[in-house]
Amino acid sequence: MNDVAVADRRPRLAVLTGAGISAPSGLPVYRGGDGMWDRDPDVAKLTTASRWRGRARQAWDHWNELRHASTLARPNPAHAALVAAEDFFDVHIATQNIDGLHGRAGSASVIELHGSVFRTRCSGKACHARNGAWHDEDIHETLPTCPHCGRLARLDVVLFGERLPAKKMRASIDAARHADVWMAIGTSGTVFPAAGLIDHCRPDTLRALVNAQPWTDNTATFDRQILGDAATVLADILHDLHTATVR
């Protein structure tokens, strides 16, 4: 690679986002004292792979609420800041969120690690493997069924007890390995394997956290830790990080 190509290359920014980045858009967080699962532990049971079928109506009521809330939500300044950062970073986002706000904001490279509230799939593993999920924005008053085999349908999200899709994890690990800057935004650092992406960074990668609280239950270390609302501070932080990488 010649000197001109090196000079023209945008620094690579790999980002992991969680519920905290969408909270300013009016969507609830899951953990953290006032999170959905803190307030009502039974909600987690509705999205557990081994339990939800026995409470399918309640599970779909919960998923309908999430879908409705995500439909009403709008991208906030934190989402917009990541889109604007594409002018000076090569940005790759791995999100734990299922709300679709990164894509609606206009981010070019988004991996939805946990799936999407706007996709539905067959509950049968073999049928799902053959036919995949389908786009779905409907609020289901009756339990939806698979158009291919007639089995009960479910939201196309990763439930407790299920593994993240291997292809998505490989792409997210690859982004972390090649990152000049790796950021965690609005995530507690307690959900693995996503929280372990930081461990795949090179030693010289600049690691930054933007979150309401530090990662107290994680051994990951950050070069910069900014505690606050991403919607308020993220744009300035991204410019500062870019300056640090091009010196």
N, C-alpha and C positions, 0 to 999 in steps of 0.2 A: 504494500500500500504506500503510495507516495505521500509527501508532506501535505499537499493540498487536500487529498482525501481525508487524512487524519484531522486536519483543521476543520473540514466541513462536517465531520461526523457529529451528530448530536449525541450528547451523553445519554446513556440508557437508564431509564427510570422504571423500576419494577415496584408496584404498589399492591399491598394487601389491604382491602377495606372491609369494615364490618358495620354493624347496625348503627354505630355512633355517627357515621357520615350521613346517614339518612334521617337521623333523629330531628335535625332542623327542618326537614321537609314534613314533619308531623307523624312520622312512622315510629312505632315503639321499639325500644331496645329489648333484648331478650334477658340479659343479665345485668347486674350492677345495682342491687338494692331495690330499685323501682322497676326492674325489668319484668316482662310478661311472665317469665318462668318463676321469678321471685314472688310475684303477687299471687300466682295461681299455679302451683306445681303440677296440677292435673293436666294443664295444657300440654306439657312435655309428653305425657302419656299418649295424647292424641296423635303425636307425630313420631311415635316409636314403631319401628318396622314390625315388631312382633305383637303389637297391641292394637293398632289402629283399626284393623278389619272388624274387631269385635265392637268397636264404637264408631263405625263408619259415618253414621249421620252426624255425630258430634265432631268428628274429624273434618268432614266437609263443611260444617258450619264455621269451624275455625278457619279453614282455608278460604272460604268465601269472604270472611271478614278481612283476611290479609289481602285478598285480591281486590276487594272494594277499596280498602285503604290505599293500596299501591296505585290503583287507578286514579284516585283523587290527588295523590301526592305529586309534587313537581320537583324537578332537580333544584338544588339549592346552590349557593355560591361555591361550596366545596366541590360539587360535581363540575361546575363551570370552570373552576380553577384548574382541574385536571385536564379538561379539554383545552384550555388556553395554554397549558404547559406543553402541548404537542408542538407549539411553535419553536420550542428550544430544547425539548427532551424527546427521545424516542420512548414513548410511554406504553407500558404494558400493565394492565390492571387485572389482578385476580381478586374477585369479590366473593365474600361469604353471603352477601345479600341476595335476595330473590326478587327484589322489587323492580328491577329493570331500569333504575334511574340513571345509571352510568350510560347505558345505550341511548336512552331518551335525551340525555344531555348532549350527546354527540361524540363520546369517546370512541376512538377507532378500534382499539384492541382491548376487549373485555372478555375474561374467562369467568363464567358464572359457576363457581365451584360447587355450590349447593343447589343449582338448578334455577328454575324460574317459576314464579307464581302465575305466570301467564302461559304455562304449558301444562297439559294433562297427558297422562300415559296409562296404558293398561297395567293392572296390578299383576298380571301374569308375566313372569320373567321372560319366558320364551317368546311370547307374543310381542312384548316390548322390544326384545332384542331384534326381532324381525322387522317390526314396523316403526319403531321409534315413538317419540311423543308428537303431539300436535298443538298448534297455537290455540289458545282458548282464553277468552276474556269473560266468559259467561259466569253469572252467579247461579249456581245450581240449587234449585229448590227441591229437586228430586236427585237421588244418587245417580251420577252419570255412569254410563257403561262404555266399554271399548267398542268402537265401530267395526273392528275387525273380527273379534271373537265373542263379544257380548259379556265378557267378565266385568266386574266392578272396576271402574277407573279410579285413579288417584292423582294427586298433584305430582308434577314432575320435579320433585325436590328430593334431596338426600335426607332420609329419615334417620333418627337415632338407631344405631345398630347396623347401618349400611355404610359401605365404603364410598369415598369420593371417586368419581370416574377417573380411571388410571390415565387416560389421555389428557384430561384437564390438569391433573397433578403434574404429569411430565412436562407439559408446556409451562406451568407456573414455576417449576423447579428450574427449567432451562432459563426462564426470564431472570430468576434470582441469581443464577450462576453468571450471567452476562451483565448484570446490573452495575452501573457506576454508582447509582444511588438506589437504596431499597428503603421503602417507607411502609409503615403500618399506620393506618388512619382509622380511628373510630372502632377499634377492635380490642377486646380484653386480653388477647394472647393466651386464652385458656382452651381454645378449641383446636385440637390437632386432627389431621396433620397440617392444616393450613398455617397454624402458628409456628410450625417448624420450618417454614420456607426460609426464614432468616438464616438458618444454619447452613444453607446452601450458597450463601454469598461468598465472594472472594474476600481474603483478608483486607484488601484495600478498598472494599466497597464502603461507601458512607451510609450508615444506617440511622434512620430517623423515626421517631414515634410522635404522632400527633393524636392525642387521646385525652379523654376527661381524667383518666387516672393512669398511673404507671402500671407496667406489667409486673405485678408483685408475685404472681404464681408461676413465673416463667424465668428461666435462667438466661434468656437472651439479653444481650447488652446493646445499647444504642449510643452512637456518637452524639446525637442530639435528641433531646426529649422535650417536647412542647406540650404542656398540659393546658387544654382549653378546647374551645369550640372550633372544629375544623372549618365551619362555614365562615367564621370570622378571620381566622389566621392563615388558612392554607395558601392563599394566593401569594402572600408576602414570603412565606416559608419556602415555597417552590422557587421563587426568584433568588432567594438567598442560597439555596442548595445548588442551583445552577451556577451561580457565581463561584461557589466553592469548588465545583468540579472543573471549571475552565481556567482556573488560575495557573 
